[in-house]
């Protein structure tokens, strides 16, 4: 029987969230471990602050793990993929991912490629 412990909250800051929206999934190794609660603008850093709700059973995410925005398939929906770190300490309620990788801005990539940058 699965325990009914409430999920816990983690945060990540991104320069660009692309098509990420609330209710998008948070995954590790392709397995859904939570979902996005909200995306707000941090008015001090001008970054997007993403609030994630993580399943209580997944309580040992290494503290040096990275939150990476990925896309399922070529034009699928975006989600956050947790790239596992190696540290023994784990992220806890209210912690923020130290390392993040923003969504790829396809328009910017295409225009950079077209102008040879």
N, C-alpha and C positions, 0 to 999 in steps of 0.2 A: 504493500500500500504506500502511495506517495504521500509525503507530508504536506500539509497545507500551509506552509510558512509563506508569509507575504513576500513579494518580490522586493528587491532593493534597488536603489537609484545610483547610477553612475553618470558622469558628465564627460563630454568631449568638445573641444573647440576646433572649428574648421574655418579656413579662409573662404572656402566655397563649398556649399552643400549640394549644388546641382539640383536634381529632382527629388532629393530626400524629403519625405513628409512624415508627419506623425502616423503611427501604426505600421510604418515600414519595419522589417525585421532586423534583429541583431543576431548575427550568427558566428559560430566558431566551427571550423572544419566542415562547413556546409550544414551544420545542425543549428536550428533556431534556438537561441538561449534567452531571447527577450524581444522587446520592441521599443520603438521610439515613442516617447511620451509627448515631447514638444521640441520646437526649434525656435530660439529667440535670438535677438541681436544683443551681443554684449556691447553696450554703448561706450565702454572704456577702451576696448581693444578693436572694436568694429569687426569682430569675428562672430560667426554663428555659434551659439552654445546649444548643443544637443543634449537633451535629458533622456536617458535610457532607463527602462525598467527591465531588470535582469532577474531571471528565475532564481529563487532562493537556493535550489540544489546546486547551482553553478556558483559556488562561493569560494573558489580557489583560483580565480583569474590572476596570473602573475602580475605584480605591480608595474613591471616594465613592458607590458603588452601594449600594442598600438591599435588604435581604432582607424580603420581604413574604409573609405566609401567606395563600394564596388557596384557594378551593374550586373544583374543576372542576364546572361545571354548578350546579344548585340544591342538590342534596344529595349531590354527588359527593365523592370523597376529597380531602383537603387536600394541598397541596404548597407548596413555597417557590418564589416567583417572584422572580428577581433583577431589580430595577428599575435600569436602567443609569444610571450617573453620567456625568460629563463630564471627570473628572480624567485626566491623562495617566498618572500612576502607577497600577500595578495591584496587586490583592490577591495576596499570595504565601502559600506553605505556612505554615499556623499562624495566619494573620491572622483577625481578627474583624470582621464587618460593623459599622460605626459606627452606621449607621441601620437600624432594623428597624420593622416594623409587625406587631403581634400579630394573631392570629385574631380575627374578630368573634365575640363571645359572644352568640349568638342569643337565649338565654334572657334575658340582661341587657337586650338591645335591646328585646325584646318587653315586659318588665316596665317599662322606662323609658317606652316609648311608651304603655303602658296607664295608667301613673300620671301622664302628662303632663310628664315631666322633659325 
